[in-house]
Amino acid sequence: MSEPSHIKFRNPADERPLAKVLLIALSLAFLVFFLFLPLVSVFVEAFRKGWEEYYEALVEPDAVAAIRLTLTVAAIAVPLNLLFGLCAAWAIAKFEFRGKSFLITLIDLPFSISPVISGLVYVLLFGSNSVLGPILKSHGIEILFAVPGIVLATIFVTFPFVARELIPLMQDQGTGDEEAALSLGASGWQTFWFVTLPNIKWGLLYGVLLCNARAMGEFGAVSVVSGHIRGLTNTMPLHVEILYNEYNFVAAFAVASLLALLALVTLALKTILELRFGAGAAGGRH
Amino acid sequence: MDVKINNIRKEFGRFPALNDVSLKIASGELIALLGPSGSGKTTLLRLIAGLDFPTAGQIFFGDEDASHHSVQERNVGFVFQSYALFRHMTVAENIGFGLKVRPASTRPAKAEIRRRVSELLDMVQLSGLEKRYPNQLSGGQRQRVALARAMAIEPRILLLDEPFGALDAKVRKELRRWLREFHDRTGHTTVFVTHDQEEALELADRVVVMSQGKIEQVGSADDVYDRPSSPFVFSFIGESTQLPVELKSGTVLFQGEPLGITEAGEGPGQMFFRPEDVELSQAYDALSGKVTACRRLAGTRIAEIDIANHGHAPYHVEIEVPLHAPVELGSDIRFRPTRWKIFRG
């Protein structure tokens, strides 16, 4: 019996072997040059003078203050945006009301305007030439060039992450489960806690991860409102910039490596979430 | 629990979904809301449940005006079309949910909830599946879990939205019979929505036929099939033929020719009759036409006929003819309705 082994069946969607190799090589090369090499260089530069210098750069008081401020800002901005994002997504997905599409556009605003403008908005709102600024100042409340300003700018920039992640998910799930819970006698709060939240928890977690990464890494908006006061209003990204401008490369890259690590951890967590709960986890389904 | 619906009106935006609907449901009755999509049947069910609120009108549960009561206060069992089972909860957790969320003062103890759940599982014949998740169940099993979950709260009435809509034909038939038995055993006042007339006629004590936000007719299966009260009901329920006729001094004319049947009155009207309510005739004053197709249907034969008088466009009708009748393709045939209804105007 003759085996027709010389005939090769090719999936019509498959590219020719050469095209396949070329495409893979091209995208790999692109990723290596534009993403992987810069990341590696951060760590290479950070450790250029050894562990000692790296460690020194991180425990130096200004660096510690910057790390603490960044963590504080994230600790305030992320929970608030978790709450706002949840409320906004809930309102948009579960209710019909006038101005809904306007609200959706508004949520996207921080994505579409330059972070510098986002910062500038607060300077205009709370600066010494504004209406609000002097009033607040007379009551002893500092917004600009202080922690509150940085928190406000960060909240503004990171607002869309949670809401954007939840809206399509909640729209997709509709209100059927909630109605079922209500018809069984559950209160609004019980319905949210026992039914809505479990349905969206992975999407919510993913949104929070992204929100947190951006909150810690935000530069533009924070730079405008911070005032760059060392040890007081410098966040990690701002601290990196100052060190770099002072030609203190090792210290600059040491702090930068922490931010890079944060990115890697976020990525790892995201991958774990997706592995554990299927491809749908990123989209929030399980 | 008996339910009274008084002059209900419901608008979505400016579009009226229900227009002045009134209905009395007796305690222990099994009622079907039947109609095409967009007829307002699901809207009416949701209004009874309290998932939506009427623009005007009242809903009474017994003597209690429930119009402004929330869905929680009404204590109704609602089975959703897609079941809406909580996918992150097991079957047992789903069924026990309504008991678990009760305020502490009326919440049964954990052991009592477990006992109730297993009792309900027994009742819907799903014992042994309490640890399963909804996505591990078949469509019919999910349906019964949804029913058990609704029954767990000891509802005053049971409402089902297209209860068999998502099931295949065989399971649908089984569950239909099962639901009837279930209803007879528990004696709950039950209202279900369906667009399947066979389902409604077979299952319900009374059928509420709805169209365009209005109730067309309320009655038993016999009532709505044998004594349709409107052209819509006649054409919606079962097979029927509709012909434009003219009444003239007691005789019925179709395209100017007498049909050999009598009905009092004058002027134009629409005559309806069912395929089985005809007799073949040799008389000159009868409907006549050409047989265009002929097919065997179980114990009878269906003839498709184009009826037309000279100079008129043909009307296509289907009638039942006896198996032994000499009906051949292309041959002429004459027949008269033996039972009919003419709606004037």
Interface residues (C-beta under 8 A of the other chain):
Chain A: G176 D177 E179 A180 A181 L182 S183 L184 G185 A186 S187 Q190 F194 V195 P198 N199 H286
Chain B: A49 L51 S70 V71 Q72 N75 V76 G77 F78 F80 S82 A84 L85 F86 R87 H88 F97 G98 V101 R102 R149 A150 A152 I153
